[in-house]
C-alpha cells in the first residue's frame, strides 16, 4: 500500500486527492481531511482502503 505523499508523513495513503492546480496525490485520511477544506480539491477513497 502506498504511503501518504505529504512530507514527513508515513501513514498509509487511503485517499486520492484531485487537485485542480497540481498533480493528483495519495494521502492518509488525516491529511485528506485537512486538504479537502481547500476550494476545488476533491477526495476520492482509494479502492480497498478504509475512508472512515
Ligand atoms: Zn499524511
mmCIF file of the protein (N, C-alpha, C, O) and its ligand, coordinates in Angstrom:
data_MODEL
# 
_entry.id   MODEL 
# 
loop_
_entity.id 
_entity.type 
_entity.pdbx_number_of_molecules 
1 polymer     1 
2 non-polymer 1 
# 
_entity_poly.entity_id                      1 
_entity_poly.type                           'polypeptide(L)' 
_entity_poly.nstd_linkage                   no 
_entity_poly.nstd_monomer                   no 
_entity_poly.pdbx_seq_one_letter_code       
;(UNK)(UNK)(UNK)(UNK)(UNK)(UNK)(UNK)(UNK)(UNK)(UNK)(UNK)(UNK)(UNK)(UNK)(UNK)(UNK)
(UNK)(UNK)(UNK)(UNK)(UNK)(UNK)(UNK)(UNK)(UNK)(UNK)(UNK)(UNK)(UNK)(UNK)(UNK)(UNK)
(UNK)(UNK)(UNK)(UNK)(UNK)(UNK)(UNK)(UNK)(UNK)(UNK)(UNK)(UNK)(UNK)(UNK)(UNK)(UNK)
(UNK)(UNK)(UNK)(UNK)
;
_entity_poly.pdbx_seq_one_letter_code_can   XXXXXXXXXXXXXXXXXXXXXXXXXXXXXXXXXXXXXXXXXXXXXXXXXXXX 
_entity_poly.pdbx_strand_id                 A 
# 
loop_
_entity_poly_seq.entity_id 
_entity_poly_seq.num 
_entity_poly_seq.mon_id 
_entity_poly_seq.hetero 
1 1  UNK n 
1 2  UNK n 
1 3  UNK n 
1 4  UNK n 
1 5  UNK n 
1 6  UNK n 
1 7  UNK n 
1 8  UNK n 
1 9  UNK n 
1 10 UNK n 
1 11 UNK n 
1 12 UNK n 
1 13 UNK n 
1 14 UNK n 
1 15 UNK n 
1 16 UNK n 
1 17 UNK n 
1 18 UNK n 
1 19 UNK n 
1 20 UNK n 
1 21 UNK n 
1 22 UNK n 
1 23 UNK n 
1 24 UNK n 
1 25 UNK n 
1 26 UNK n 
1 27 UNK n 
1 28 UNK n 
1 29 UNK n 
1 30 UNK n 
1 31 UNK n 
1 32 UNK n 
1 33 UNK n 
1 34 UNK n 
1 35 UNK n 
1 36 UNK n 
1 37 UNK n 
1 38 UNK n 
1 39 UNK n 
1 40 UNK n 
1 41 UNK n 
1 42 UNK n 
1 43 UNK n 
1 44 UNK n 
1 45 UNK n 
1 46 UNK n 
1 47 UNK n 
1 48 UNK n 
1 49 UNK n 
1 50 UNK n 
1 51 UNK n 
1 52 UNK n 
# 
loop_
_struct_asym.id 
_struct_asym.entity_id 
A 1 
B 2 
# 
loop_
_chem_comp.id 
_chem_comp.type 
_chem_comp.mon_nstd_flag 
UNK 'L-peptide linking' . 
ZN  non-polymer         . 
# 
_pdbx_entity_nonpoly.entity_id   2 
_pdbx_entity_nonpoly.name        ? 
_pdbx_entity_nonpoly.comp_id     ZN 
# 
_pdbx_nonpoly_scheme.asym_id         B 
_pdbx_nonpoly_scheme.entity_id       2 
_pdbx_nonpoly_scheme.mon_id          ZN 
_pdbx_nonpoly_scheme.ndb_seq_num     1 
_pdbx_nonpoly_scheme.pdb_seq_num     101 
_pdbx_nonpoly_scheme.auth_seq_num    101 
_pdbx_nonpoly_scheme.pdb_mon_id      ZN 
_pdbx_nonpoly_scheme.auth_mon_id     ZN 
_pdbx_nonpoly_scheme.pdb_strand_id   A 
_pdbx_nonpoly_scheme.pdb_ins_code    . 
# 
loop_
_atom_site.group_PDB 
_atom_site.id 
_atom_site.type_symbol 
_atom_site.label_atom_id 
_atom_site.label_alt_id 
_atom_site.label_comp_id 
_atom_site.label_asym_id 
_atom_site.label_entity_id 
_atom_site.label_seq_id 
_atom_site.pdbx_PDB_ins_code 
_atom_site.Cartn_x 
_atom_site.Cartn_y 
_atom_site.Cartn_z 
_atom_site.occupancy 
_atom_site.B_iso_or_equiv 
_atom_site.pdbx_formal_charge 
_atom_site.auth_seq_id 
_atom_site.auth_comp_id 
_atom_site.auth_asym_id 
_atom_site.auth_atom_id 
_atom_site.pdbx_PDB_model_num 
ATOM   1   N  N  . UNK A 1 1  ? 0.839   -1.201 0.000   1.00 0.00 ? 1   UNK A N  1 
ATOM   2   C  CA . UNK A 1 1  ? 0.000   0.000  0.000   1.00 0.00 ? 1   UNK A CA 1 
ATOM   3   C  C  . UNK A 1 1  ? 0.875   1.253  0.000   1.00 0.00 ? 1   UNK A C  1 
ATOM   4   O  O  . UNK A 1 1  ? 1.905   1.299  0.674   1.00 0.00 ? 1   UNK A O  1 
ATOM   5   N  N  . UNK A 1 2  ? 0.474   2.229  -0.732  1.00 0.00 ? 2   UNK A N  1 
ATOM   6   C  CA . UNK A 1 2  ? 1.259   3.469  -0.849  1.00 0.00 ? 2   UNK A CA 1 
ATOM   7   C  C  . UNK A 1 2  ? 1.243   4.259  0.457   1.00 0.00 ? 2   UNK A C  1 
ATOM   8   O  O  . UNK A 1 2  ? 0.330   4.153  1.275   1.00 0.00 ? 2   UNK A O  1 
ATOM   9   N  N  . UNK A 1 3  ? 2.287   5.046  0.610   1.00 0.00 ? 3   UNK A N  1 
ATOM   10  C  CA . UNK A 1 3  ? 2.335   5.941  1.760   1.00 0.00 ? 3   UNK A CA 1 
ATOM   11  C  C  . UNK A 1 3  ? 1.767   7.303  1.390   1.00 0.00 ? 3   UNK A C  1 
ATOM   12  O  O  . UNK A 1 3  ? 1.714   7.678  0.219   1.00 0.00 ? 3   UNK A O  1 
ATOM   13  N  N  . UNK A 1 4  ? 1.347   8.026  2.408   1.00 0.00 ? 4   UNK A N  1 
ATOM   14  C  CA . UNK A 1 4  ? 0.911   9.409  2.245   1.00 0.00 ? 4   UNK A CA 1 
ATOM   15  C  C  . UNK A 1 4  ? 2.010   10.231 1.567   1.00 0.00 ? 4   UNK A C  1 
ATOM   16  O  O  . UNK A 1 4  ? 3.190   10.097 1.894   1.00 0.00 ? 4   UNK A O  1 
ATOM   17  N  N  . UNK A 1 5  ? 1.614   11.067 0.634   1.00 0.00 ? 5   UNK A N  1 
ATOM   18  C  CA . UNK A 1 5  ? 2.606   11.827 -0.141  1.00 0.00 ? 5   UNK A CA 1 
ATOM   19  C  C  . UNK A 1 5  ? 3.023   13.125 0.541   1.00 0.00 ? 5   UNK A C  1 
ATOM   20  O  O  . UNK A 1 5  ? 3.914   13.816 0.047   1.00 0.00 ? 5   UNK A O  1 
ATOM   21  N  N  . UNK A 1 6  ? 2.402   13.468 1.656   1.00 0.00 ? 6   UNK A N  1 
ATOM   22  C  CA . UNK A 1 6  ? 2.788   14.694 2.358   1.00 0.00 ? 6   UNK A CA 1 
ATOM   23  C  C  . UNK A 1 6  ? 4.150   14.499 3.024   1.00 0.00 ? 6   UNK A C  1 
ATOM   24  O  O  . UNK A 1 6  ? 4.451   13.420 3.534   1.00 0.00 ? 6   UNK A O  1 
ATOM   25  N  N  . UNK A 1 7  ? 4.961   15.541 3.015   1.00 0.00 ? 7   UNK A N  1 
ATOM   26  C  CA . UNK A 1 7  ? 6.318   15.462 3.547   1.00 0.00 ? 7   UNK A CA 1 
ATOM   27  C  C  . UNK A 1 7  ? 6.305   15.069 5.020   1.00 0.00 ? 7   UNK A C  1 
ATOM   28  O  O  . UNK A 1 7  ? 5.569   15.645 5.820   1.00 0.00 ? 7   UNK A O  1 
ATOM   29  N  N  . UNK A 1 8  ? 7.122   14.089 5.366   1.00 0.00 ? 8   UNK A N  1 
ATOM   30  C  CA . UNK A 1 8  ? 7.281   13.693 6.757   1.00 0.00 ? 8   UNK A CA 1 
ATOM   31  C  C  . UNK A 1 8  ? 6.179   12.817 7.291   1.00 0.00 ? 8   UNK A C  1 
ATOM   32  O  O  . UNK A 1 8  ? 6.199   12.462 8.470   1.00 0.00 ? 8   UNK A O  1 
ATOM   33  N  N  . UNK A 1 9  ? 5.225   12.459 6.473   1.00 0.00 ? 9   UNK A N  1 
ATOM   34  C  CA . UNK A 1 9  ? 4.099   11.637 6.922   1.00 0.00 ? 9   UNK A CA 1 
ATOM   35  C  C  . UNK A 1 9  ? 4.294   10.212 6.441   1.00 0.00 ? 9   UNK A C  1 
ATOM   36  O  O  . UNK A 1 9  ? 4.493   9.976  5.250   1.00 0.00 ? 9   UNK A O  1 
ATOM   37  N  N  . UNK A 1 10 ? 4.239   9.263  7.360   1.00 0.00 ? 10  UNK A N  1 
ATOM   38  C  CA . UNK A 1 10 ? 4.455   7.857  6.993   1.00 0.00 ? 10  UNK A CA 1 
ATOM   39  C  C  . UNK A 1 10 ? 3.189   7.038  7.123   1.00 0.00 ? 10  UNK A C  1 
ATOM   40  O  O  . UNK A 1 10 ? 3.234   5.808  7.094   1.00 0.00 ? 10  UNK A O  1 
ATOM   41  N  N  . UNK A 1 11 ? 2.058   7.714  7.266   1.00 0.00 ? 11  UNK A N  1 
ATOM   42  C  CA . UNK A 1 11 ? 0.795   6.981  7.338   1.00 0.00 ? 11  UNK A CA 1 
ATOM   43  C  C  . UNK A 1 11 ? 0.456   6.363  5.987   1.00 0.00 ? 11  UNK A C  1 
ATOM   44  O  O  . UNK A 1 11 ? 0.962   6.785  4.947   1.00 0.00 ? 11  UNK A O  1 
ATOM   45  N  N  . UNK A 1 12 ? -0.395  5.374  6.024   1.00 0.00 ? 12  UNK A N  1 
ATOM   46  C  CA . UNK A 1 12 ? -0.833  4.719  4.800   1.00 0.00 ? 12  UNK A CA 1 
ATOM   47  C  C  . UNK A 1 12 ? -1.776  5.638  4.019   1.00 0.00 ? 12  UNK A C  1 
ATOM   48  O  O  . UNK A 1 12 ? -2.698  6.224  4.586   1.00 0.00 ? 12  UNK A O  1 
ATOM   49  N  N  . UNK A 1 13 ? -1.535  5.752  2.734   1.00 0.00 ? 13  UNK A N  1 
ATOM   50  C  CA . UNK A 1 13 ? -2.422  6.558  1.898   1.00 0.00 ? 13  UNK A CA 1 
ATOM   51  C  C  . UNK A 1 13 ? -3.756  5.847  1.732   1.00 0.00 ? 13  UNK A C  1 
ATOM   52  O  O  . UNK A 1 13 ? -3.799  4.667  1.384   1.00 0.00 ? 13  UNK A O  1 
ATOM   53  N  N  . UNK A 1 14 ? -4.840  6.566  1.979   1.00 0.00 ? 14  UNK A N  1 
ATOM   54  C  CA . UNK A 1 14 ? -6.177  5.972  1.884   1.00 0.00 ? 14  UNK A CA 1 
ATOM   55  C  C  . UNK A 1 14 ? -7.092  6.767  0.970   1.00 0.00 ? 14  UNK A C  1 
ATOM   56  O  O  . UNK A 1 14 ? -8.186  6.318  0.630   1.00 0.00 ? 14  UNK A O  1 
ATOM   57  N  N  . UNK A 1 15 ? -6.641  7.946  0.577   1.00 0.00 ? 15  UNK A N  1 
ATOM   58  C  CA . UNK A 1 15 ? -7.497  8.835  -0.209  1.00 0.00 ? 15  UNK A CA 1 
ATOM   59  C  C  . UNK A 1 15 ? -6.695  9.439  -1.351  1.00 0.00 ? 15  UNK A C  1 
ATOM   60  O  O  . UNK A 1 15 ? -5.556  9.866  -1.161  1.00 0.00 ? 15  UNK A O  1 
ATOM   61  N  N  . UNK A 1 16 ? -7.289  9.473  -2.530  1.00 0.00 ? 16  UNK A N  1 
ATOM   62  C  CA . UNK A 1 16 ? -6.664  10.195 -3.639  1.00 0.00 ? 16  UNK A CA 1 
ATOM   63  C  C  . UNK A 1 16 ? -7.290  11.581 -3.708  1.00 0.00 ? 16  UNK A C  1 
ATOM   64  O  O  . UNK A 1 16 ? -8.513  11.722 -3.745  1.00 0.00 ? 16  UNK A O  1 
ATOM   65  N  N  . UNK A 1 17 ? -6.442  12.597 -3.723  1.00 0.00 ? 17  UNK A N  1 
ATOM   66  C  CA . UNK A 1 17 ? -6.925  13.970 -3.843  1.00 0.00 ? 17  UNK A CA 1 
ATOM   67  C  C  . UNK A 1 17 ? -6.727  14.453 -5.275  1.00 0.00 ? 17  UNK A C  1 
ATOM   68  O  O  . UNK A 1 17 ? -5.638  14.354 -5.840  1.00 0.00 ? 17  UNK A O  1 
ATOM   69  N  N  . UNK A 1 18 ? -7.802  14.976 -5.843  1.00 0.00 ? 18  UNK A N  1 
ATOM   70  C  CA . UNK A 1 18 ? -7.714  15.600 -7.159  1.00 0.00 ? 18  UNK A CA 1 
ATOM   71  C  C  . UNK A 1 18 ? -7.540  17.095 -6.944  1.00 0.00 ? 18  UNK A C  1 
ATOM   72  O  O  . UNK A 1 18 ? -8.456  17.786 -6.498  1.00 0.00 ? 18  UNK A O  1 
ATOM   73  N  N  . UNK A 1 19 ? -6.349  17.582 -7.269  1.00 0.00 ? 19  UNK A N  1 
ATOM   74  C  CA . UNK A 1 19 ? -6.005  18.981 -7.023  1.00 0.00 ? 19  UNK A CA 1 
ATOM   75  C  C  . UNK A 1 19 ? -5.978  19.712 -8.355  1.00 0.00 ? 19  UNK A C  1 
ATOM   76  O  O  . UNK A 1 19 ? -5.122  19.427 -9.193  1.00 0.00 ? 19  UNK A O  1 
ATOM   77  N  N  . UNK A 1 20 ? -6.906  20.660 -8.571  1.00 0.00 ? 20  UNK A N  1 
ATOM   78  C  CA . UNK A 1 20 ? -7.029  21.309 -9.889  1.00 0.00 ? 20  UNK A CA 1 
ATOM   79  C  C  . UNK A 1 20 ? -5.753  22.007 -10.345 1.00 0.00 ? 20  UNK A C  1 
ATOM   80  O  O  . UNK A 1 20 ? -5.478  22.071 -11.543 1.00 0.00 ? 20  UNK A O  1 
ATOM   81  N  N  . UNK A 1 21 ? -4.976  22.529 -9.409  1.00 0.00 ? 21  UNK A N  1 
ATOM   82  C  CA . UNK A 1 21 ? -3.796  23.319 -9.769  1.00 0.00 ? 21  UNK A CA 1 
ATOM   83  C  C  . UNK A 1 21 ? -2.491  22.522 -9.606  1.00 0.00 ? 21  UNK A C  1 
ATOM   84  O  O  . UNK A 1 21 ? -1.400  23.079 -9.729  1.00 0.00 ? 21  UNK A O  1 
ATOM   85  N  N  . UNK A 1 22 ? -2.612  21.223 -9.331  1.00 0.00 ? 22  UNK A N  1 
ATOM   86  C  CA . UNK A 1 22 ? -1.413  20.417 -9.097  1.00 0.00 ? 22  UNK A CA 1 
ATOM   87  C  C  . UNK A 1 22 ? -1.717  18.966 -9.473  1.00 0.00 ? 22  UNK A C  1 
ATOM   88  O  O  . UNK A 1 22 ? -2.844  18.631 -9.834  1.00 0.00 ? 22  UNK A O  1 
ATOM   89  N  N  . UNK A 1 23 ? -0.704  18.119 -9.383  1.00 0.00 ? 23  UNK A N  1 
ATOM   90  C  CA . UNK A 1 23 ? -0.913  16.709 -9.691  1.00 0.00 ? 23  UNK A CA 1 
ATOM   91  C  C  . UNK A 1 23 ? -1.778  16.048 -8.621  1.00 0.00 ? 23  UNK A C  1 
ATOM   92  O  O  . UNK A 1 23 ? -1.800  16.479 -7.468  1.00 0.00 ? 23  UNK A O  1 
ATOM   93  N  N  . UNK A 1 24 ? -2.479  15.008 -9.017  1.00 0.00 ? 24  UNK A N  1 
ATOM   94  C  CA . UNK A 1 24 ? -3.196  14.210 -8.033  1.00 0.00 ? 24  UNK A CA 1 
ATOM   95  C  C  . UNK A 1 24 ? -2.213  13.651 -7.024  1.00 0.00 ? 24  UNK A C  1 
ATOM   96  O  O  . UNK A 1 24 ? -1.059  13.379 -7.357  1.00 0.00 ? 24  UNK A O  1 
ATOM   97  N  N  . UNK A 1 25 ? -2.668  13.481 -5.792  1.00 0.00 ? 25  UNK A N  1 
ATOM   98  C  CA . UNK A 1 25 ? -1.765  12.908 -4.788  1.00 0.00 ? 25  UNK A CA 1 
ATOM   99  C  C  . UNK A 1 25 ? -2.542  11.956 -3.895  1.00 0.00 ? 25  UNK A C  1 
ATOM   100 O  O  . UNK A 1 25 ? -3.741  12.124 -3.669  1.00 0.00 ? 25  UNK A O  1 
ATOM   101 N  N  . UNK A 1 26 ? -1.833  10.953 -3.392  1.00 0.00 ? 26  UNK A N  1 
ATOM   102 C  CA . UNK A 1 26 ? -2.434  9.997  -2.468  1.00 0.00 ? 26  UNK A CA 1 
ATOM   103 C  C  . UNK A 1 26 ? -2.016  10.367 -1.052  1.00 0.00 ? 26  UNK A C  1 
ATOM   104 O  O  . UNK A 1 26 ? -0.829  10.521 -0.765  1.00 0.00 ? 26  UNK A O  1 
ATOM   105 N  N  . UNK A 1 27 ? -2.991  10.507 -0.179  1.00 0.00 ? 27  UNK A N  1 
ATOM   106 C  CA . UNK A 1 27 ? -2.685  10.931 1.185   1.00 0.00 ? 27  UNK A CA 1 
ATOM   107 C  C  . UNK A 1 27 ? -3.440  10.077 2.198   1.00 0.00 ? 27  UNK A C  1 
ATOM   108 O  O  . UNK A 1 27 ? -4.374  9.353  1.855   1.00 0.00 ? 27  UNK A O  1 
ATOM   109 N  N  . UNK A 1 28 ? -3.011  10.182 3.452   1.00 0.00 ? 28  UNK A N  1 
ATOM   110 C  CA . UNK A 1 28 ? -3.696  9.491  4.534   1.00 0.00 ? 28  UNK A CA 1 
ATOM   111 C  C  . UNK A 1 28 ? -5.007  10.228 4.865   1.00 0.00 ? 28  UNK A C  1 
ATOM   112 O  O  . UNK A 1 28 ? -5.246  11.332 4.376   1.00 0.00 ? 28  UNK A O  1 
ATOM   113 N  N  . UNK A 1 29 ? -5.825  9.621  5.676   1.00 0.00 ? 29  UNK A N  1 
ATOM   114 C  CA . UNK A 1 29 ? -7.131  10.225 5.974   1.00 0.00 ? 29  UNK A CA 1 
ATOM   115 C  C  . UNK A 1 29 ? -6.967  11.552 6.712   1.00 0.00 ? 29  UNK A C  1 
ATOM   116 O  O  . UNK A 1 29 ? -7.743  12.481 6.489   1.00 0.00 ? 29  UNK A O  1 
ATOM   117 N  N  . UNK A 1 30 ? -5.975  11.649 7.581   1.00 0.00 ? 30  UNK A N  1 
ATOM   118 C  CA . UNK A 1 30 ? -5.787  12.897 8.332   1.00 0.00 ? 30  UNK A CA 1 
ATOM   119 C  C  . UNK A 1 30 ? -5.454  14.054 7.394   1.00 0.00 ? 30  UNK A C  1 
ATOM   120 O  O  . UNK A 1 30 ? -6.031  15.136 7.504   1.00 0.00 ? 30  UNK A O  1 
ATOM   121 N  N  . UNK A 1 31 ? -4.524  13.823 6.475   1.00 0.00 ? 31  UNK A N  1 
ATOM   122 C  CA . UNK A 1 31 ? -4.179  14.875 5.521   1.00 0.00 ? 31  UNK A CA 1 
ATOM   123 C  C  . UNK A 1 31 ? -5.334  15.147 4.565   1.00 0.00 ? 31  UNK A C  1 
ATOM   124 O  O  . UNK A 1 31 ? -5.546  16.291 4.164   1.00 0.00 ? 31  UNK A O  1 
ATOM   125 N  N  . UNK A 1 32 ? -6.069  14.130 4.202   1.00 0.00 ? 32  UNK A N  1 
ATOM   126 C  CA . UNK A 1 32 ? -7.208  14.341 3.311   1.00 0.00 ? 32  UNK A CA 1 
ATOM   127 C  C  . UNK A 1 32 ? -8.228  15.268 3.960   1.00 0.00 ? 32  UNK A C  1 
ATOM   128 O  O  . UNK A 1 32 ? -8.761  16.168 3.311   1.00 0.00 ? 32  UNK A O  1 
ATOM   129 N  N  . UNK A 1 33 ? -8.496  15.044 5.234   1.00 0.00 ? 33  UNK A N  1 
ATOM   130 C  CA . UNK A 1 33 ? -9.471  15.891 5.938   1.00 0.00 ? 33  UNK A CA 1 
ATOM   131 C  C  . UNK A 1 33 ? -9.020  17.341 5.949   1.00 0.00 ? 33  UNK A C  1 
ATOM   132 O  O  . UNK A 1 33 ? -9.837  18.250 5.794   1.00 0.00 ? 33  UNK A O  1 
ATOM   133 N  N  . UNK A 1 34 ? -7.737  17.561 6.128   1.00 0.00 ? 34  UNK A N  1 
ATOM   134 C  CA . UNK A 1 34 ? -7.219  18.933 6.166   1.00 0.00 ? 34  UNK A CA 1 
ATOM   135 C  C  . UNK A 1 34 ? -7.234  19.564 4.775   1.00 0.00 ? 34  UNK A C  1 
ATOM   136 O  O  . UNK A 1 34 ? -7.658  20.708 4.609   1.00 0.00 ? 34  UNK A O  1 
ATOM   137 N  N  . UNK A 1 35 ? -6.767  18.810 3.777   1.00 0.00 ? 35  UNK A N  1 
ATOM   138 C  CA . UNK A 1 35 ? -6.577  19.389 2.449   1.00 0.00 ? 35  UNK A CA 1 
ATOM   139 C  C  . UNK A 1 35 ? -7.888  19.582 1.703   1.00 0.00 ? 35  UNK A C  1 
ATOM   140 O  O  . UNK A 1 35 ? -8.008  20.478 0.867   1.00 0.00 ? 35  UNK A O  1 
ATOM   141 N  N  . UNK A 1 36 ? -8.869  18.743 2.006   1.00 0.00 ? 36  UNK A N  1 
ATOM   142 C  CA . UNK A 1 36 ? -10.118 18.810 1.261   1.00 0.00 ? 36  UNK A CA 1 
ATOM   143 C  C  . UNK A 1 36 ? -10.923 20.062 1.623   1.00 0.00 ? 36  UNK A C  1 
ATOM   144 O  O  . UNK A 1 36 ? -11.903 20.393 0.956   1.00 0.00 ? 36  UNK A O  1 
ATOM   145 N  N  . UNK A 1 37 ? -10.500 20.751 2.682   1.00 0.00 ? 37  UNK A N  1 
ATOM   146 C  CA . UNK A 1 37 ? -11.137 22.020 3.041   1.00 0.00 ? 37  UNK A CA 1 
ATOM   147 C  C  . UNK A 1 37 ? -10.864 23.093 1.988   1.00 0.00 ? 37  UNK A C  1 
ATOM   148 O  O  . UNK A 1 37 ? -11.615 24.061 1.870   1.00 0.00 ? 37  UNK A O  1 
ATOM   149 N  N  . UNK A 1 38 ? -9.795  22.917 1.234   1.00 0.00 ? 38  UNK A N  1 
ATOM   150 C  CA . UNK A 1 38 ? -9.436  23.933 0.246   1.00 0.00 ? 38  UNK A CA 1 
ATOM   151 C  C  . UNK A 1 38 ? -10.355 23.846 -0.965  1.00 0.00 ? 38  UNK A C  1 
ATOM   152 O  O  . UNK A 1 38 ? -10.747 22.760 -1.392  1.00 0.00 ? 38  UNK A O  1 
ATOM   153 N  N  . UNK A 1 39 ? -10.685 24.999 -1.501  1.00 0.00 ? 39  UNK A N  1 
ATOM   154 C  CA . UNK A 1 39 ? -11.575 25.068 -2.653  1.00 0.00 ? 39  UNK A CA 1 
ATOM   155 C  C  . UNK A 1 39 ? -11.048 24.247 -3.814  1.00 0.00 ? 39  UNK A C  1 
ATOM   156 O  O  . UNK A 1 39 ? -9.872  24.344 -4.166  1.00 0.00 ? 39  UNK A O  1 
ATOM   157 N  N  . UNK A 1 40 ? -11.897 23.455 -4.398  1.00 0.00 ? 40  UNK A N  1 
ATOM   158 C  CA . UNK A 1 40 ? -11.552 22.770 -5.637  1.00 0.00 ? 40  UNK A CA 1 
ATOM   159 C  C  . UNK A 1 40 ? -10.979 21.382 -5.464  1.00 0.00 ? 40  UNK A C  1 
ATOM   160 O  O  . UNK A 1 40 ? -10.968 20.602 -6.416  1.00 0.00 ? 40  UNK A O  1 
ATOM   161 N  N  . UNK A 1 41 ? -10.496 21.046 -4.259  1.00 0.00 ? 41  UNK A N  1 
ATOM   162 C  CA . UNK A 1 41 ? -9.912  19.727 -4.049  1.00 0.00 ? 41  UNK A CA 1 
ATOM   163 C  C  . UNK A 1 41 ? -11.021 18.701 -3.828  1.00 0.00 ? 41  UNK A C  1 
ATOM   164 O  O  . UNK A 1 41 ? -11.923 18.902 -3.016  1.00 0.00 ? 41  UNK A O  1 
ATOM   165 N  N  . UNK A 1 42 ? -10.934 17.610 -4.561  1.00 0.00 ? 42  UNK A N  1 
ATOM   166 C  CA . UNK A 1 42 ? -11.916 16.540 -4.443  1.00 0.00 ? 42  UNK A CA 1 
ATOM   167 C  C  . UNK A 1 42 ? -11.220 15.292 -3.909  1.00 0.00 ? 42  UNK A C  1 
ATOM   168 O  O  . UNK A 1 42 ? -10.189 14.874 -4.436  1.00 0.00 ? 42  UNK A O  1 
ATOM   169 N  N  . UNK A 1 43 ? -11.791 14.699 -2.855  1.00 0.00 ? 43  UNK A N  1 
ATOM   170 C  CA . UNK A 1 43 ? -11.232 13.493 -2.261  1.00 0.00 ? 43  UNK A CA 1 
ATOM   171 C  C  . UNK A 1 43 ? -11.975 12.269 -2.772  1.00 0.00 ? 43  UNK A C  1 
ATOM   172 O  O  . UNK A 1 43 ? -13.205 12.247 -2.828  1.00 0.00 ? 43  UNK A O  1 
ATOM   173 N  N  . UNK A 1 44 ? -11.211 11.257 -3.141  1.00 0.00 ? 44  UNK A N  1 
ATOM   174 C  CA . UNK A 1 44 ? -11.795 10.009 -3.625  1.00 0.00 ? 44  UNK A CA 1 
ATOM   175 C  C  . UNK A 1 44 ? -11.131 8.865  -2.873  1.00 0.00 ? 44  UNK A C  1 
ATOM   176 O  O  . UNK A 1 44 ? -9.906  8.749  -2.900  1.00 0.00 ? 44  UNK A O  1 
ATOM   177 N  N  . UNK A 1 45 ? -11.902 8.018  -2.204  1.00 0.00 ? 45  UNK A N  1 
ATOM   178 C  CA . UNK A 1 45 ? -11.293 6.893  -1.474  1.00 0.00 ? 45  UNK A CA 1 
ATOM   179 C  C  . UNK A 1 45 ? -10.540 5.978  -2.430  1.00 0.00 ? 45  UNK A C  1 
ATOM   180 O  O  . UNK A 1 45 ? -11.025 5.673  -3.520  1.00 0.00 ? 45  UNK A O  1 
ATOM   181 N  N  . UNK A 1 46 ? -9.371  5.546  -2.025  1.00 0.00 ? 46  UNK A N  1 
ATOM   182 C  CA . UNK A 1 46 ? -8.608  4.585  -2.811  1.00 0.00 ? 46  UNK A CA 1 
ATOM   183 C  C  . UNK A 1 46 ? -9.240  3.209  -2.611  1.00 0.00 ? 46  UNK A C  1 
ATOM   184 O  O  . UNK A 1 46 ? -9.533  2.803  -1.487  1.00 0.00 ? 46  UNK A O  1 
ATOM   185 N  N  . UNK A 1 47 ? -9.437  2.522  -3.689  1.00 0.00 ? 47  UNK A N  1 
ATOM   186 C  CA . UNK A 1 47 ? -10.111 1.224  -3.634  1.00 0.00 ? 47  UNK A CA 1 
ATOM   187 C  C  . UNK A 1 47 ? -9.400  0.281  -2.668  1.00 0.00 ? 47  UNK A C  1 
ATOM   188 O  O  . UNK A 1 47 ? -8.175  0.159  -2.697  1.00 0.00 ? 47  UNK A O  1 
ATOM   189 N  N  . UNK A 1 48 ? -10.161 -0.373 -1.828  1.00 0.00 ? 48  UNK A N  1 
ATOM   190 C  CA . UNK A 1 48 ? -9.596  -1.359 -0.917  1.00 0.00 ? 48  UNK A CA 1 
ATOM   191 C  C  . UNK A 1 48 ? -9.133  -0.772 0.407   1.00 0.00 ? 48  UNK A C  1 
ATOM   192 O  O  . UNK A 1 48 ? -8.670  -1.510 1.277   1.00 0.00 ? 48  UNK A O  1 
ATOM   193 N  N  . UNK A 1 49 ? -9.248  0.525  0.576   1.00 0.00 ? 49  UNK A N  1 
ATOM   194 C  CA . UNK A 1 49 ? -8.840  1.122  1.840   1.00 0.00 ? 49  UNK A CA 1 
ATOM   195 C  C  . UNK A 1 49 ? -10.071 1.708  2.555   1.00 0.00 ? 49  UNK A C  1 
ATOM   196 O  O  . UNK A 1 49 ? -11.129 1.912  1.959   1.00 0.00 ? 49  UNK A O  1 
ATOM   197 N  N  . UNK A 1 50 ? -9.887  1.959  3.818   1.00 0.00 ? 50  UNK A N  1 
ATOM   198 C  CA . UNK A 1 50 ? -10.991 2.398  4.657   1.00 0.00 ? 50  UNK A CA 1 
ATOM   199 C  C  . UNK A 1 50 ? -10.995 3.924  4.752   1.00 0.00 ? 50  UNK A C  1 
ATOM   200 O  O  . UNK A 1 50 ? -10.013 4.512  5.205   1.00 0.00 ? 50  UNK A O  1 
ATOM   201 N  N  . UNK A 1 51 ? -12.062 4.559  4.340   1.00 0.00 ? 51  UNK A N  1 
ATOM   202 C  CA . UNK A 1 51 ? -12.209 6.016  4.416   1.00 0.00 ? 51  UNK A CA 1 
ATOM   203 C  C  . UNK A 1 51 ? -13.190 6.289  5.541   1.00 0.00 ? 51  UNK A C  1 
ATOM   204 O  O  . UNK A 1 51 ? -14.382 6.490  5.309   1.00 0.00 ? 51  UNK A O  1 
ATOM   205 N  N  . UNK A 1 52 ? -12.676 6.293  6.756   1.00 0.00 ? 52  UNK A N  1 
ATOM   206 C  CA . UNK A 1 52 ? -13.574 6.389  7.900   1.00 0.00 ? 52  UNK A CA 1 
ATOM   207 C  C  . UNK A 1 52 ? -13.058 7.420  8.888   1.00 0.00 ? 52  UNK A C  1 
ATOM   208 O  O  . UNK A 1 52 ? -13.681 7.647  9.925   1.00 0.00 ? 52  UNK A O  1 
HETATM 209 ZN ZN . ZN  B 2 .  ? -0.484  12.064 5.831   1.00 0.00 ? 101 ZN  A ZN 1 
# 
